[in-house]
Amino acid sequence: MEVVVTGRHCELSDRFRSHVAEKLTRLEKHDHRIMRVQVEVECERNPRQHDRAVRLELTAFSKGPVIRAEAAAEDKMAALDLALDKMAAQMRRAADRRRVHRGRHAPLSVGQALADSPLEGMATEEDESVTERRVGPIAVTGDGPLVVREKTHAASPMTLDQALYEMELVGHDFYLFVDKENDRPAVVYRRRGYDYGVISLDLGAQD
């Protein structure tokens, strides 16, 4: 397994690089297909953020999906341990989900998910008294959320089962994907235990 360590706004010693490579070998017992792990260490220059002075991100590349985990702590060693624990937990959850996904733990259908979705019942009428403002390329109504981070990912159509697997690997409670069966954008989200919901968009629907 190849380990690549890079630093931003900080110097990384050879001793730390060796420590990282040694620590990461424990991931191979969770996924023997890992070929390379990229480690990015970023140091925070703001003294007020001393408890999050170091942010560390792990990205594992294998014959399967890419796995990511990140953590922040007071020093590099603590951040490494936290990120490593997160990635190991994500790999264990993905393995558990593969074992129990079939049978009674199958995901909910789109109809069932929409019927019990937290989006159901949201107001559809616009309040004309609310003003609109721009936050970068996004129009925000009233005191809407401030977008502080924007990401674009390359995507290939996949099955629902693969989307669930990818969600477990990245450690999120939702996963955006393009459904291979109907080419619709969809989101799968965690409900409780091994229950999941799915919401899809019909781009051809008429008003």
N, C-alpha and C positions, 0 to 999 in steps of 0.2 A: 504494500500500500504506500503510495506516494503522499507526502505531506508538504504542502507549500504554505509558508508563513510570511505574511506581509504586515507592515506597520504603517500607520498614518499618524503624524504628529508625535511620534515616539520612536526611540531606538530599541531594537530587540537584540538581546545578547545571544550568542551561540548556545549558552547554557539553557536559556529559556526555550529556544527552538528545539533543542534536544529533549527537553522536558515535555514539550507539546507532542513531539513525535512518539515518545514513550507512552504518554497518557492515551493517545488516540488509538493505540493498538487494541484497547479493550472493546472498541466498537466492532471489531471483526467477529467477535463471538455472537453479536446480534445480527450482523449481515456480512456474510463471507464474500459477497460480491463487490464490496467497496474497492475501487481502484485508486481513487485520489481524494484527499480532503484538503480543502482550501481554508486557511485560517486567516482572518482579517482582524487586526488589533488596532483600535482607534482610541487615542487618549484625549480626554476632555480638558481643554485649557482653562475653563471657567472654575475658579477655586470654590465657588458656591456649590458646585456639583461634585464635591469630593467623594460622596458616597457612591457616585456613579462615574468615577474618574476614568474608568477603562471600559470600553464596550468591545466585546469580542463576538465575532460571527463565524460559525462553522458551516461549511457547505461540502457535503459528501457526494461524490460522483461514483456511480456504480453502473452495472448493466441494467439496473432498474431505474426508477424515478430519482430525481435529485432530492436530497434531504437537507434542510436548513434548520439551524437553531442559533439563537443569540442570547447574550446575557450582559449585564453591566454590574460592576462591583468597584470596590476601592482600589484593587490592584489586579495585575494581570493573572496571577495564579488563581485568585478567587473567581474571576470572570471565566477563566478556562474551565474550572470545575463545574460551575453552574451551567454553562453552555453544554458541556459534555454530558451532564446528567439529563438535561432536556432532550438532547439528541438520542441518548440511549432509551429514554422513556418513550419517545416517539417511535423508535424502531420496535420496542416491545409491544406497544399498542397496535402497530400495523400488523405484527405477526399474530397477535391475539384476534384482531378483526378478521384476518384471512381464515382463521380456524373456525370462527363461529358465524361468519357472515351468511353462509348458506342455511336454508331451512327457515326456522321460525324467526331468525334475526334478519331476514331480508328487509331492505329499505322500504319505506312507505312509497306508494305510488304518487305521481304528481298530483292527482286529484285529492288524495287523502292529505298530502302535505299542505296544499292550498287551503283546504277546509279548516285546518287547524293552525294555519300560519299566523305569526304575530302581525303580519301585514294586513290580515283580514280586518275589515271594519274601520280602516283608516279613512279620514275625511277626504272627500274628493272635490268638494267645493272650495274655490279659491276665495281668500279674504282680500277684497279689493283695497282694504286699508293698509295692507302690509306692503312695504316698499321692497324693492329688489336692488341688490348691489352685486358688484363683481369681485370675486376672489380669484385672481389669475384668470384662467380660461373658463371658470365656472360661475354661473349665476346663482347667488345665494339669496333666499327670501328672508326678510326680517333678521332675527338674531340667529340665523342658521349656523351650522358648524364651520369652523375655519379649516380649510384643507391645508395640512402642513406637509403632506408627503404624497407624491403621485408616482405610480409604477405602471409600466407596460410590459407584459410578458408575451412571448411567442406561445401560440397554442395550436395543438392539433386535435381534431375531434377524437373523443374517447368514449368508452362505455361508462355507465353509471358505476359499475363495480370498480373500474380503474380510477374514477374520480374519488371514490371513497378511500381507496388505497392511498392516493396522492394526498388527500386531506390528512390522513393519519400521519403520514411521513413529515409533513410540514408543521404538524402540531397545532393546526387552527381548528376553530369550531365551524368553519364553512369553507367551501371550495368552489370557485367559479370555473366553468368548463363549457365546451361545446359538445352537445350530445351527439354521438356518432350515429345514433339510430334515426334522428330527424333533423340534424344540423341546426338545432336551436340552442341559443345561449341558455345555460341553466346554472343553478346554484344548489349544491347539496349542503345540508347543515346538520349539526349534531343536536339531538333532542335530549335523550337521557339514556345512559348505559350504551347499548349497541343499537338504539333506535335512531333513525335518520329521517329527515324530510327533504323534499326536492321541490324547487320552484323553477319553472322554465318560462321563457318568453316566446310568444308566437308572433314573429315579425310580420306575418301576413294577415294578422287579425284586422278586421274592419271596425271603425268607430261606430 
